[in-house]
Amino acid sequence: MPGPKAGGVRQSAQGMLDDLRRAGFRVAVCTQEPEEPTSFPAGTVIVQGPQTCSGVPRLVRYGLLAAGIQDGDGRAFEARARAAGVQVLVYPTPIACSPPREIPYAVVIPDLMHRYYPELPEYRWPKPVARNIVYGRYARDAARVIVEHRHDDDAAWL
């Protein structure tokens, strides 16, 4: 599970990790932050996560996602996860690197408010376009998509 650093998505991810552990699953956490593993319980497997396509221009990164092409960071991350014995990935929020091709995954789409309130400053260009590309790409190939609520327009869009 690639782990966000803070905020509501972080809290949601931590809740999912706790629930999976209580259900008896062995959990691996993928992280970009070298100090972050100290925030997880002893025995948690840590896998170096994708570097959010570091060094790749944003326009190229979103173009690759839109075209369904797996980038180098995505391939390298999937290889590290497979080598660590990861059988299923859970993304608490989509990231700007390509999703895995061979390891099944579930993705949480944290919110689609950019679709309902495009006038708000936090949803101004280019964020809605980027969200549509990233969320859509992850949702398209996911074994499961988890959303906050059921809304027919959202379900059709995903």
C-alpha positions in Angstrom: 0.0 0.0 0.0 1.7 3.3 -1.1 1.3 5.5 2.0 0.5 9.2 1.9 2.4 11.5 4.3 -0.5 13.2 6.1 -4.1 14.4 6.1 -7.4 12.6 5.6 -6.0 10.2 3.0 -3.3 9.2 5.5 -5.8 8.6 8.2 -8.0 6.5 5.8 -4.9 4.5 4.8 -4.0 3.9 8.4 -7.5 2.7 9.1 -7.4 0.3 6.1 -4.0 -1.1 7.3 -5.4 -1.6 10.8 -8.5 -3.4 9.5 -6.4 -5.7 7.2 -4.1 -6.6 10.1 -7.1 -7.4 12.4 -8.5 -9.6 9.7 -5.2 -11.6 9.7 -3.6 -10.3 6.5 0.2 -9.8 6.3 0.6 -6.2 5.3 3.4 -4.5 3.3 3.7 -0.7 3.1 5.2 1.0 0.2 6.7 4.4 1.0 8.8 7.1 -0.6 9.9 8.5 2.8 12.9 6.7 4.5 11.8 7.8 8.0 8.2 6.9 7.5 8.5 3.1 8.4 8.9 4.1 12.1 5.2 5.1 12.1 4.1 1.5 11.3 3.9 -1.4 13.7 6.9 -3.8 14.1 6.9 -6.5 11.6 5.4 -4.4 8.8 7.1 -5.2 5.5 8.4 -2.0 3.8 8.8 -1.7 0.0 10.4 1.4 -1.6 7.5 3.0 -3.4 7.5 4.7 -6.8 9.2 8.1 -6.8 6.0 9.7 -8.3 7.8 9.7 -11.6 10.6 11.9 -10.5 12.4 13.7 -13.3 9.5 13.1 -15.8 7.8 16.3 -16.9 4.3 16.5 -15.7 2.8 16.8 -19.2 4.6 13.6 -20.3 3.6 11.8 -17.1 -0.1 12.5 -17.6 0.2 11.7 -21.3 1.6 8.2 -20.5 -1.2 7.6 -18.0 -3.9 8.7 -20.5 -2.4 6.4 -23.1 -2.1 3.5 -20.7 1.6 3.2 -21.1 3.5 1.9 -18.1 6.4 4.2 -17.1 9.8 3.2 -15.8 9.0 4.1 -12.2 5.8 2.0 -12.3 7.6 -1.0 -13.7 10.4 -0.7 -11.1 8.0 -0.4 -8.3 6.0 -3.4 -9.4 9.2 -5.5 -9.6 10.2 -4.4 -6.0 6.7 -5.2 -4.7 6.7 -8.6 -6.4 10.1 -9.4 -5.0 8.8 -8.6 -1.5 6.1 -11.1 -2.0 3.2 -8.6 -2.4 0.2 -10.3 -3.8 -2.3 -7.5 -3.8 -1.9 -3.7 -3.7 -4.2 -1.2 -2.1 -3.8 2.4 -3.2 -5.3 4.8 -0.7 -5.3 7.4 -3.4 -4.1 7.2 -7.0 -0.6 8.5 -7.7 0.9 10.0 -10.9 2.9 6.9 -11.9 1.4 4.1 -13.9 -0.5 1.4 -12.0 0.8 -2.2 -11.8 0.1 -4.5 -14.7 0.5 -7.9 -13.1 -0.2 -7.4 -9.4 -4.0 -7.0 -8.7 -4.9 -3.8 -6.9 -7.7 -1.9 -5.3 -7.8 1.9 -5.5 -9.6 4.4 -3.3 -10.9 7.4 -5.1 -10.9 9.9 -2.2 -13.2 12.5 -3.8 -14.6 13.7 -7.0 -15.5 17.2 -5.8 -13.6 18.8 -8.7 -16.5 17.5 -10.9 -19.2 19.2 -8.7 -17.5 22.4 -7.7 -15.1 23.4 -10.6 -15.4 27.1 -9.5 -13.5 26.5 -6.2 -9.8 27.7 -6.3 -8.4 24.3 -5.3 -10.0 22.7 -8.4 -8.8 25.2 -11.0 -6.9 24.2 -14.1 -5.0 21.9 -14.5 -6.0 19.9 -11.4 -9.4 18.7 -12.8 -7.7 17.4 -15.9 -4.9 15.7 -14.0 -7.4 14.1 -11.5 -9.6 12.8 -14.4 -6.6 11.2 -16.0 -5.0 9.7 -12.9 -8.3 8.6 -11.3 -9.7 7.2 -14.5 -6.5 5.3 -15.3 -6.3 3.6 -11.9 -10.0 2.9 -11.8 -10.0 1.3 -15.3 -7.6 -1.5 -14.4 -8.3 -2.0 -10.7 -9.6 -5.2 -9.3 -11.8 -3.1 -7.0 -12.6 0.6 -6.8 -13.5 2.1 -3.4 -15.4 5.4 -3.3 -16.8 7.5 -0.5 -20.4 7.2 -1.7 -22.5 5.7 -4.4 -23.5 8.2 -7.0 -24.7 7.1 -10.4 -22.8 9.8 -12.2 -19.6 8.9 -10.4 -20.1 5.2 -11.0 -20.7 5.8 -14.7 -17.6 8.1 -14.9 -15.3 5.5 -13.3 
